Amino acid sequence: MKRIYNYLAVLSLLIIGTATLCSCGVSYLWQSDFSEGNNNVFGIYGTVVDNEDNTITLKKDASGNYSASTYFGQKSKNYDWQQGGMNVELKVYVDTNVLTNGNYFVWSLAINELDGTYLTELPVFFIGTSGGVKFAYSFTGVDADYTTIANLENSATLTSGYYTINYKFKTEENGEIKATVTLVSEGGNEVYNSGENTFTVIDPTIHEGKNYTDTTVVKEDMVKGLRYLWLVRTSVDVKVASVAITK
């Protein structure tokens, strides 16, 4: 009888564990949590510092207004696109005592064309204002008017803490790729949601013979993969806890 009870207990744990895994619905394609140091995940431009709490700090480049980027471990500067869509997650720390009025940091996720050339990029903005730290996604250049972005109706006001930026890409039946950008607090609360949006080719002149314009909506059959995730504009050092690609 005791053996039966033990069997049933183990079976229950297996069922609960399986249900937990299924409910998550996330498959990690690539990730780094920096538990073994930076391992060259981020490089180029700014200095990368390993912290004792298994995070890294991206230092602003001494000669410019930018910092390090990651190619997701790919020397080819391309992480292959997944049919139907994929997601990118980045966990960063926001310190309201550092990101004060006039300070900012901007992340940009770039996408490659089929021949491996740069096709477009999608920036997110953390902006210090007199009313606190604001966050928003806006399909504009990284050198946009930050005051305008901070005052967008769909923006979030943040407190100090860790936040996860989620880029969620989904391919529609007509082939167009839609992006939804969310920001999730360390407690798991979604504090920002951009809604689903298409996006366009950002510099058509790079792609000779493609007949692209700056209103050409990006479709899956145009995309080779992800190029980089870059701290492309920053006035402060930024702490990063993890970066991942999921399906």
N, C-alpha and C positions, 0 to 999 in steps of 0.2 A: 504493500500500500504506500509506504514511504517513497519507494522508487517511482510510483505513478505520480505522486504529488510533486516530486522533483522534476519529472518529465514535463508535467503541465506548467510548472513555474518557468522552466527554461523556454518552453514553447511560447508562453505569454510574453516573455522578454523579447524573443525573436520577432513576434508579431508587432509589439510596440515599437521596436527599433526599426523594422521595415517600414511601418507607417510613418515614422518620423522622417526617414530618408525620402520616402515618396512625397510627403507633404512639402518637403523643401523644394523639390523640382529643379535644382540647380546642379549643373555639371560643370566642374572647373576644368577649363582647357589649359590654363596657364595661371600661375600665381606666385607671388613672393610676399612673405610677411616679415622679411628682414631678420628672422630669428637667428640666422647665421651671418649677419652682417649684410652689407650692401651687395656684395658679389657682382658689382658692376652692372646692376639692373639699371641704375640711373648713371648718366655720364654726360659729357659735353658741356661746355660753358662753366656753370657754377660748380663750386666744390660740394662734395657729398660727405656728411659726417655721420658715422655710426653712433647711436646713443645707447646707453646702458639698458633702456627699457625695450629693446628690440624694435626701435623706430629709427628713422634716419632724418637728418635735417638737410634740406637743400639750401645752400647759401647763395645769395645773390651774386652774380658775376661782378667782379670788381670794376670792370670797364663798361658795364651795360645794365640794362633794365630787364634782365632775364636770368634764368637759372637752368638746372639740369633737365634732361628729357630721358624717356625710356623708349626703346624700340621693342619692348616685350621679349627681350632675349634673342632677337633675330638680327644677325649680322647683315642680312639682305635688306633691312629696313622695311620689312613687310611681314605681318602676321596674317596668314591666309584667311580670307573671308569665309564664314560658315553659311552655307545655303539656308535661306530663310531668316537669317539674322543672328546677332550675337550681342553680348553685353560687356561693358567695361566698368569696373568698380575701382574707385580710388578713395582711400581713407586718409583724411588729413586733419590736422589740429587747427582750430581757430582760437586765437587768444585775443580777446577784445581789448586787452591792455597794450597789445602790440599793433593790432589792426585798427588804429585810431583814425580820426578824421583826416582824409587825404592819403592814407595808405591803402594798399590793394595787393591782391595777387590774382592772376588770371591763368587758368589751365586751358590748353587747347588740344583736342583730339583730332589728329589728321588721318585722312583716308587716301589710299593710293588708287590710281587708275590702273587698267589692265596691264599697261606696259611698265608699271612700277613707279610712274611719276606721280607727284603730288596732285591730288584732285580737288580736295576741299578740306576744311577744318571747322570744328564746332567748339567754340569757346564758352567757358563758364567763368563768372566773375564774382570774386569776394571783395567787397569795397567798404572801406571804413568811412563812415559819415558822422555828422554831429548827432544823428539819431540812432547810432549803433552800426553794427556790421550787417551789410546787406548782401544777399546772394541772388543771382539770377543767371539763367541761360538766355543768350540772345545770339541769333545767327547774324552776327556783324563781324567786322574785323576786330582783332585783338586790341587795336588802338582806338576803339570807339570812345565816345564821350561817356566817361564813367559816371558822371553825375546823372545823365539821362538814364543809364541802365539802373542805377541805384533807386531811381524814382519810378521805375516801371511798376505798373499796377500788380503784375504777377512777379513779386519778389518776396524774399523771406528775410526777416530780421533774426540774427543769430546771437546766442549767448556763447560763452567760452566752452570748449569741449571738442570731442572728435565728431566728425561728420563724414559720411560716405557719399561720394558723388557716384551716381549710376547713370551711365549712358545705355539705354535699351534700344536696340535696333530691330525692326521688324519689316520684312518684305511683304508688300501687298500683292494681290493677284495680278495687278498690271505691271509688276516689277519695281515700282517705286519703293524706296526705302524710307521708312518713317522712324524718327528718333524721338524718344521720350527721355527727358533728363529729370531725375529726381535727386533730392538731397535727404538723407536719412540721419537722424541724430544717433548718438551712441546708445541711447535707450530704445532704439528701434522705431522711433516716430518719424513719419514722413513729413518734413517741414516745407518741402517745395516739390511741385510737379509742373513741368512745362506743358503737359499735354502732348499729344502726338503731332509732330510736325515733319513735313518734307524739308529737304535742304538742297542747295544748288551747287553747281560748279563755281568755285570762288575765283579762279583765274583762267579763263578760257584760252588765253594766248599761249599757254604752255602746251596745249593739245592741238597741234596743227593737223588739219584734215578731218577733225572730229565734228566740226560744225557745232561746237558747244558755245553757248552764250552764258552770261551771268544769271540767266533765268532758267537754264537747263536743270531740271530736277534730276538728282542722282538716282540711278536705278541699279539694281543688283548686277545686271550684265555689263555695267561700266566699271565695277569695283574689283580690284585684286585683293585688297585687304586693308588692315590697319597699318598706318605708318608710324606715328609716334604719339605719345602723351607728354606734353611739354609744359613746364612752368614758364610760359613764354613771356609774361610780363609780371614783374614783382618789385615792390619797394621794401619787402621784408624777407627774412628767412622763413622757410615753411617746413614744418614737421610732417612727415609722411609715415603712416603705420602699415599700409599694405596696398598692393595693386594686383588686380586679377582680371582675367578674361573668362567669361562663363557663357554657357549656352542654355 
